[in-house]
């Protein structure tokens, strides 16, 4: 004979597990200090400006003929 299971408890346990997973994802996405966020933004801006600096023609310029 199988184990008796309270379906209400199972639903609550499942909801808790989903909430914990969402909380973990939020901690990863939003849990960085401001200094780390600004440092990453500055590095990305520098990388993009260096990348754009190597263009042979500007973004508004058409292809050279």
C-alpha positions in Angstrom: 0.0 0.0 0.0 1.3 3.5 -0.9 2.1 6.3 1.4 -0.8 8.7 2.2 0.0 12.2 0.8 -1.7 15.5 1.7 -2.2 17.2 -1.7 -2.4 20.6 -0.1 1.0 20.2 1.5 2.5 18.9 -1.8 1.2 22.0 -3.6 2.6 24.3 -0.9 6.0 22.5 -1.0 6.1 22.8 -4.8 5.2 26.5 -4.6 8.0 27.0 -2.0 10.5 25.3 -4.2 9.6 27.5 -7.2 9.8 30.6 -5.0 13.2 29.6 -3.8 14.4 29.0 -7.4 13.1 32.4 -8.4 14.8 34.0 -5.4 18.1 32.4 -6.3 17.8 33.7 -9.9 17.1 37.2 -8.6 20.1 37.1 -6.2 22.3 36.2 -9.2 20.8 38.9 -11.4 20.3 41.7 -9.0 22.5 40.9 -6.1 25.6 42.8 -7.2 26.9 45.9 -5.4 26.6 49.2 -7.1 30.4 49.5 -7.5 30.5 46.2 -9.4 27.7 47.2 -11.7 29.3 50.5 -12.6 32.6 48.9 -13.2 31.1 46.4 -15.6 29.2 49.2 -17.4 32.5 51.2 -17.7 34.3 48.2 -19.1 31.6 47.5 -21.6 31.5 51.1 -22.8 35.3 51.0 -23.2 35.2 47.8 -25.1 32.4 49.1 -27.4 34.3 52.3 -28.1 37.5 50.4 -28.9 35.5 48.1 -31.2 33.8 51.0 -32.9 37.1 52.8 -33.3 38.3 50.1 -35.6 35.5 50.6 -38.2 36.7 51.5 -41.7 33.5 53.6 -42.2 31.0 55.2 -39.9 27.6 53.7 -39.2 25.8 56.4 -41.2 28.2 56.2 -44.1 27.3 54.0 -47.0 29.6 51.5 -48.6 32.6 53.1 -50.5 32.3 52.8 -54.2 
